[in-house]
């Protein structure tokens, strides 16, 4: 069963980053951050996306599972 997440990074990413983070959606926010949102099948997939955030030189702000605080 997949879990929905919001991975928040500093900066406003251009929509061209969408392919890099599939299946997550790239959603620039008005506060100067970008949310990567969507469902991931398991923890391995979540950590792969977090490694991708790091390898792209992005600054991680938070990771929130759906229903999380």
N, C-alpha and C positions, 0 to 999 in steps of 0.2 A: 504494500500500500504506500503510495507516495505521500510525502509531506510537503506542504506549501511553505515557502520561505520568502523573507525579504532580506536581501543582503544589501546593506547601505554602504556606499563608498563616497569619499570626498570628490568633489568636482562634478561638472556636468558633462557626461559622456555623450558624444555624438551617436545618433542612431546606427551608424555604420559598425558600432561595436556589437550589435545584436547577434551577428553570426558567431562571434567569439564566446558568447555566453548562453547559446541555445541549450536547453529549451526555455531559459529564463527570458523575461521581457526586460528591456532597458528603458527605464522611466526616469528622465531628468526631472528634478524637483526645483521649485522656486527658491529653495534655501541654499542652492549651490551644491547639492549632493545629487547622487543618482541612485535609484533603487533598482535592484535586479530582483524581479519577483516571478514566482511560479513554483510549480511542483517538481520535486526531485524524488527519484525512486528509493534512495537509500543514503546512508551516511557516507559511503564511498563517493557517491556523486556530489554530495555537499562539499566534502573536503577537496575533491577535484576542482570544483568551482572556486573554492577559497584559494587553492594553489594558483589558479589562473589569475585571480585578482592580484595576488602577490607578484606573479611573473610578468604581469602587464604594468607593474610599478604603481598600482593604485593603492590608496590608503583606505583600509577597512575602518568603517565607523561602527557597524553593528551587524549581527545576524539574529533575526527574529523568526521563529517558527510561527505559523498561523495559530492564533489563539494564545501565543506567548506574550510575555510582558517585557 
